[in-house]
């Protein structure tokens, strides 16, 4: 796949967001992809390759404090990421049909955008894919099995230092092998080009914004506030993996109840949380986005005239 065109979008609080564009710059439909916590825009590489080859324009970006994007002046939060998404849409796709897709934290940012700026959503009337995401707070234990409680202990083990001892965590991170996903290498320089792999999502990011974002995830709750997206009726689709142990099925079902007109898909068999890159789930995500893009294509002029 050819390297994407890379640009920088500067937000109102000074964050420099790395934005990557693939596909035909004159395509009739643009799809904007928003990734999850401790990931980068690279999580969408399989969907990007397929959609760009099908003639669509694909815009993906590194969330603030992830990948090539800086943290900005405001504390990182789900609400702030929703505002960032508005900046990306305005800068990279100010007009024309759009498809918006958010995975995990990216889906929460999309939901936050709909609450923060409902007119943008209602005026553009995008088709929306909410993938492995939730309208309620992140949980330490996604279930009650011994495996889930083991995961809860592991999450608590890293959540405490990143939230309450960020300076000490930075000192430890500087001593980790560069191959470790938590290693901190703030002076590392990378050439302009594609987004870094997800395992390098926070190599250049101090711990404090990572902790700020985790605290925000733990307080996230948009129940009763999603009127902007609910008013899009059947233009919203919800997809998750059968074995997702980050956003359990109960939270996906809660989201569907908040959006009663949305289409809730059957969970993808054997697929986990990282659905866009999951070996059992990536094809379902690609097919969903392709269908939403095809449905967003403007009708031929002759058909519009008849209508």
Legacy VTK file of the C-alpha trace (Angstrom):
# vtk DataFile Version 3.0
C-alpha trace
ASCII
DATASET POLYDATA
POINTS 307 float
0.000 0.000 0.000
1.418 3.457 -0.868
2.371 5.637 2.073
-0.422 7.964 3.192
-0.360 11.714 2.859
0.442 13.070 6.299
-0.783 16.397 7.651
-0.989 18.095 11.035
-4.212 19.418 12.528
-3.731 21.873 15.402
-6.536 21.919 17.964
-7.810 24.911 19.915
-5.629 23.940 22.912
-2.488 23.537 20.818
-2.341 19.770 20.354
-0.684 18.746 17.084
-2.600 15.775 15.690
-0.986 13.581 13.033
-3.569 12.899 10.318
-3.049 10.337 7.536
-5.005 10.285 4.287
-5.148 7.379 1.833
-7.059 6.788 -1.379
-8.481 9.028 -4.077
-8.397 12.671 -2.903
-11.427 13.334 -5.126
-13.490 10.383 -3.910
-17.183 11.022 -3.364
-17.108 9.491 0.146
-14.608 10.000 2.973
-14.364 7.625 5.924
-12.832 8.961 9.154
-11.369 6.350 11.514
-10.717 6.909 15.234
-8.606 4.389 17.201
-8.596 3.138 20.782
-6.620 3.611 23.999
-2.876 2.836 23.769
-3.187 2.243 20.018
-2.405 4.303 16.905
-4.007 4.893 13.528
-2.100 1.816 12.364
-4.816 -0.333 13.952
-6.904 0.466 10.846
-4.290 -0.606 8.288
-6.299 -3.549 6.906
-9.476 -1.499 6.486
-7.513 1.395 4.995
-5.911 -0.819 2.376
-9.242 -2.315 1.308
-11.298 0.887 1.315
-8.672 2.930 -0.534
-8.411 0.189 -3.173
-12.207 0.387 -3.587
-12.033 4.080 -4.453
-12.850 5.673 -1.110
-10.878 8.351 0.704
-9.690 7.238 4.139
-8.700 9.642 6.923
-7.222 8.212 10.122
-5.311 9.968 12.871
-3.336 9.371 16.045
-5.344 10.423 19.093
-3.683 13.115 21.203
-0.812 11.753 23.303
-0.614 8.694 21.032
1.696 7.906 18.128
2.923 11.059 16.401
0.315 13.332 18.074
1.162 15.640 20.964
-0.800 16.005 24.218
-1.950 19.646 24.022
-2.515 21.979 26.966
-5.807 20.579 28.294
-5.831 17.298 30.242
-6.508 14.304 28.039
-10.103 13.106 28.417
-12.835 11.420 26.417
-14.571 14.785 26.025
-11.372 16.387 24.738
-10.949 13.579 22.207
-14.470 14.285 20.953
-13.474 17.896 20.354
-10.321 16.690 18.576
-12.441 14.553 16.254
-14.467 17.632 15.326
-11.211 19.401 14.397
-10.130 16.464 12.226
-13.478 16.303 10.405
-13.516 20.050 9.790
-9.937 20.101 8.516
-9.835 16.860 6.517
-13.414 16.445 5.294
-15.323 19.735 5.613
-18.030 18.768 3.090
-19.522 15.819 1.286
-20.707 12.404 2.482
-18.755 10.918 5.377
-18.618 7.680 7.298
-17.394 7.868 10.904
-15.993 4.801 12.645
-14.642 4.591 16.189
-13.048 1.606 17.888
-13.118 1.386 21.691
-11.901 4.785 22.996
-12.341 6.119 19.454
-16.010 5.170 19.581
-16.345 6.924 22.935
-14.780 10.034 21.357
-17.336 9.812 18.557
-20.185 9.561 21.059
-18.729 12.485 22.995
-18.611 14.529 19.781
-22.330 13.866 19.251
-23.049 15.191 22.755
-20.677 18.144 22.519
-21.543 19.234 18.965
-24.848 17.638 17.907
-25.315 20.118 15.062
-22.149 18.873 13.343
-23.475 15.327 13.468
-27.025 16.178 12.441
-25.955 18.577 9.664
-23.508 16.112 8.088
-25.727 13.049 8.719
-22.855 10.571 8.560
-23.200 6.819 8.638
-21.580 5.635 11.842
-19.867 2.432 12.955
-19.395 1.956 16.701
-16.928 -0.880 17.148
-16.129 -2.563 20.487
-17.124 0.563 22.375
-19.340 1.753 25.201
-21.307 4.710 26.518
-20.402 3.816 30.113
-17.177 3.744 32.091
-14.307 1.329 31.635
-14.391 -1.537 34.127
-11.457 -3.218 35.826
-13.201 -6.610 35.753
-15.217 -7.300 32.581
-16.761 -10.414 34.123
-16.687 -12.728 37.101
-14.540 -15.645 35.987
-11.059 -16.242 37.486
-9.539 -15.070 34.186
-11.471 -11.785 34.381
-10.374 -11.184 37.968
-6.765 -11.855 36.964
-7.111 -9.199 34.268
-8.607 -6.807 36.812
-5.560 -7.231 39.061
-3.228 -6.590 36.128
-5.116 -3.436 35.123
-5.076 -2.132 38.672
-1.330 -2.799 38.859
-0.586 -0.372 36.027
-3.526 2.007 36.606
-2.375 3.065 40.084
1.140 4.251 39.155
0.128 5.930 35.890
-2.693 7.850 37.596
-1.103 8.719 40.946
2.678 8.375 40.485
3.310 9.565 36.925
6.786 11.011 37.590
7.943 7.759 39.195
6.368 5.800 36.346
8.341 7.919 33.854
11.582 6.995 35.617
10.767 3.295 35.364
9.632 3.590 31.742
12.935 5.198 30.711
14.736 2.070 31.887
12.602 -0.400 29.959
13.762 -2.037 26.760
12.681 -0.123 23.692
10.790 -3.257 22.651
8.510 -2.893 25.677
5.234 -1.161 24.756
5.496 1.015 27.919
9.060 2.206 27.215
9.466 5.993 27.229
11.768 7.446 24.577
10.681 11.123 24.335
13.719 12.143 22.279
13.215 9.403 19.718
12.865 10.943 16.267
10.781 9.281 13.609
10.624 10.132 9.937
7.468 11.575 8.472
5.306 8.829 7.080
2.741 6.282 8.244
1.510 5.910 11.822
3.746 3.896 14.139
2.688 0.374 15.133
0.327 0.165 18.096
3.086 -1.263 20.305
4.814 2.139 19.970
1.687 4.157 20.782
3.091 5.906 23.869
6.851 5.628 23.398
7.066 9.435 23.149
4.311 10.240 25.636
4.961 11.048 29.308
2.821 9.095 31.739
0.617 11.943 33.011
-1.649 12.301 29.921
-1.928 8.502 29.742
-3.138 8.503 33.355
-5.448 11.477 32.775
-7.120 9.570 29.979
-7.541 6.424 32.088
-9.210 8.435 34.861
-11.555 9.925 32.262
-12.398 6.456 30.956
-13.267 5.394 34.486
-15.730 8.321 34.793
-17.181 8.085 31.268
-20.990 7.922 31.214
-23.151 9.280 28.390
-26.351 7.432 29.190
-29.367 9.605 28.448
-27.322 12.120 26.426
-27.021 10.517 22.977
-29.941 12.250 21.274
-27.761 13.575 18.439
-26.745 10.109 17.275
-30.120 8.548 18.133
-31.764 10.994 15.719
-29.753 9.489 12.859
-32.094 6.487 13.124
-30.856 3.574 11.001
-27.541 5.173 9.991
-25.732 3.787 13.076
-24.365 0.239 13.425
-22.793 -1.456 16.449
-20.277 -4.291 16.178
-18.318 -6.199 18.801
-16.345 -9.406 19.263
-17.693 -12.481 20.992
-14.635 -12.712 23.268
-14.158 -9.008 24.024
-12.821 -8.803 27.582
-12.300 -5.037 27.603
-15.823 -3.896 26.663
-18.063 -6.770 27.780
-21.223 -7.642 25.878
-23.387 -6.151 28.637
-21.928 -2.705 27.869
-22.499 -3.177 24.149
-26.120 -4.049 24.853
-26.430 -0.974 27.068
-25.188 1.162 24.181
-27.768 -0.430 21.880
-30.532 0.424 24.352
-29.378 4.054 24.310
-29.566 3.982 20.489
-32.758 1.990 19.844
-32.749 2.664 16.095
-29.179 1.458 15.616
-28.430 -1.960 14.166
-26.760 -4.237 16.713
-24.857 -6.976 14.911
-24.379 -10.467 16.246
-20.971 -10.550 18.000
-18.195 -11.737 15.684
-17.398 -15.353 16.640
-14.010 -15.984 18.328
-13.022 -12.309 17.981
-11.617 -10.256 20.847
-11.429 -6.559 21.634
-9.003 -5.364 18.947
-11.569 -6.049 16.265
-10.050 -4.015 13.366
-6.843 -6.087 13.536
-8.194 -9.294 15.108
-7.588 -12.345 12.913
-11.197 -13.444 13.405
-12.745 -9.978 13.332
-10.960 -7.702 10.881
-12.912 -8.940 7.844
-16.237 -8.143 9.551
-15.064 -4.593 10.285
-13.871 -4.106 6.702
-17.139 -5.433 5.279
-19.190 -3.167 7.557
-17.238 -0.054 6.580
-17.376 -0.937 2.883
-21.139 -1.296 3.079
-21.534 2.024 4.891
-19.329 3.745 2.316
-21.331 2.254 -0.566
-24.590 3.378 1.053
-23.172 6.915 1.393
-22.385 7.281 -2.314
-24.339 10.206 -3.822
-27.068 9.153 -6.207
-26.320 9.744 -9.922
-27.463 13.137 -11.132
-30.211 11.648 -13.326
-31.688 9.760 -10.367
-31.568 12.864 -8.172
-33.373 14.802 -10.844
-36.106 12.178 -11.055
-36.455 12.143 -7.264
LINES 1 308
307 0 1 2 3 4 5 6 7 8 9 10 11 12 13 14 15 16 17 18 19 20 21 22 23 24 25 26 27 28 29 30 31 32 33 34 35 36 37 38 39 40 41 42 43 44 45 46 47 48 49 50 51 52 53 54 55 56 57 58 59 60 61 62 63 64 65 66 67 68 69 70 71 72 73 74 75 76 77 78 79 80 81 82 83 84 85 86 87 88 89 90 91 92 93 94 95 96 97 98 99 100 101 102 103 104 105 106 107 108 109 110 111 112 113 114 115 116 117 118 119 120 121 122 123 124 125 126 127 128 129 130 131 132 133 134 135 136 137 138 139 140 141 142 143 144 145 146 147 148 149 150 151 152 153 154 155 156 157 158 159 160 161 162 163 164 165 166 167 168 169 170 171 172 173 174 175 176 177 178 179 180 181 182 183 184 185 186 187 188 189 190 191 192 193 194 195 196 197 198 199 200 201 202 203 204 205 206 207 208 209 210 211 212 213 214 215 216 217 218 219 220 221 222 223 224 225 226 227 228 229 230 231 232 233 234 235 236 237 238 239 240 241 242 243 244 245 246 247 248 249 250 251 252 253 254 255 256 257 258 259 260 261 262 263 264 265 266 267 268 269 270 271 272 273 274 275 276 277 278 279 280 281 282 283 284 285 286 287 288 289 290 291 292 293 294 295 296 297 298 299 300 301 302 303 304 305 306
